[in-house]
Amino acid sequence: MTPAIAPHATAPDVPLLDVSGLAYDYGGVHAVQDCAFSAPAGGIVALIGGNGAGKSTTVQCVAGALRPRSGSIRFDGQDITTLPAHETVERGLALVPEGRLVFQQLSVHENLLVAGRVQRARADVSANLDKVYALFPRLKERRGQNAGSLSGGEQQMLAIGRGLMTGPRLLILDEPSLGLSPILVATIFKLIRDLNAEGITILIVEQNLHQTLAIADHAYVLEKGRVARSGPGQELLNDPAVKAAYLGVA
């Protein structure tokens, strides 16, 4: 299925997303410090690491939900470091946050319509709705049901669908498999591959390292808010140091 809003072309030598020197503090505690990574257009890039490594804080800064203390965030060659979240959405970034954060009292359909009101996607609401319901038939079945009454897996589908309603060029997924059954986890990772095949660039934060590194073109390992190592996903998956530190393999 072709996205209702086709990704724009980006010069091959310019990353779609380029982050350098990123720093963010929580009450004087350095959550992210001198973090640098990039994501090429059409790729799948992963940020991995243990709890408290700064992964979620980093992507919240990228999406404009947090204002970094210092550093640079460039999207398609333009500086978006200080843009608030509603403006980064209009540029084509969509964050699917950890914990889903759907509007509990609104119906499934209303949640999707709210996301579709952004200016960049307003003309394509019907097409994007059709796309989301085709991807998630269960959401179509429950379109009139309050989001708060959905299962965890259904809420995750809704959160991703809400992101897709904005017509994103870059879809940022923060712990999309958290709390899901193995069957639903497999479904989510297949969906990520399918969306990427349609041309959507993916930035994923995950603790399910096996499946994440298996699909990532490139991955960055964060430790204490810094990039400790990076490389192709399969290369890191086979790296003895990564196995020992994050996969529990000696």
Phi, psi and omega in degrees: 000132181275134178301144179297328178244107184288140177299141177285155178286142176237139180306135187300335181266003179245118178300146175297319177235131179223115182245131179217141176059027186290134178219140177212138181242144170249103178056040179089352177269128183282101179278322177225135181213123177053045181273135181219132175196169179216162178224118178286153177300132177085005182259173170242117181242136182243143168249120182234165181152171182284178176300137179080011181282346179101011185295307182294320178299320180299311183288333175292325174295317180300318183280354179088005178285335176232146177262114182295153176290323179201172179109180184226135174235118180242134180237118183054038176085357182249142181285120179241016188307319186256006182286138175287167187302319183294335178276327177293327176299317180294336177280342179115017175258134176230125178258123170262103192284158172299136181088000173072307176053043174286161177281104191299322186272353177265155178288167175305312182297319180293321176303316181291320180295322178301314180294328182284359181278355179296147187303319185295337185243001187300323183286347185244023184303312183297316180294320180291324175298315179300320180297312182296316181292331176289322178290323185233079179304330180296324177293323178296320178297329185250025188300331180265000184273143177298138183299328181294343181265000179282159173289169179300318179295320179293323177295324177294319175301317180295319179298318178292317178300321178297320176297319181292334179296341180273000181064053189287148167268327177234120178254119182257121183246117181256106180053057184293339182262002185301124175077009182263157176290158179306323180294316180290326176300314178299321179296317181296317181291327174295319178299318179301315178298319181295316180296320178295323179296335177279354177110003179274126176286137184243131168241117186239133171254125184208151170255354173276082192290323182303305184290325181293310181293334179292332182253349186282132172293321181212147181222150178238130178265119179261136173224121180052042174080005179238157174280115182272326175198163180207164178165177175304146184305313181296325179295316179291327179298330180260005181282121182303323181292320178293318178301315182292320186279323191239341183250000178070025180250121182284000000 
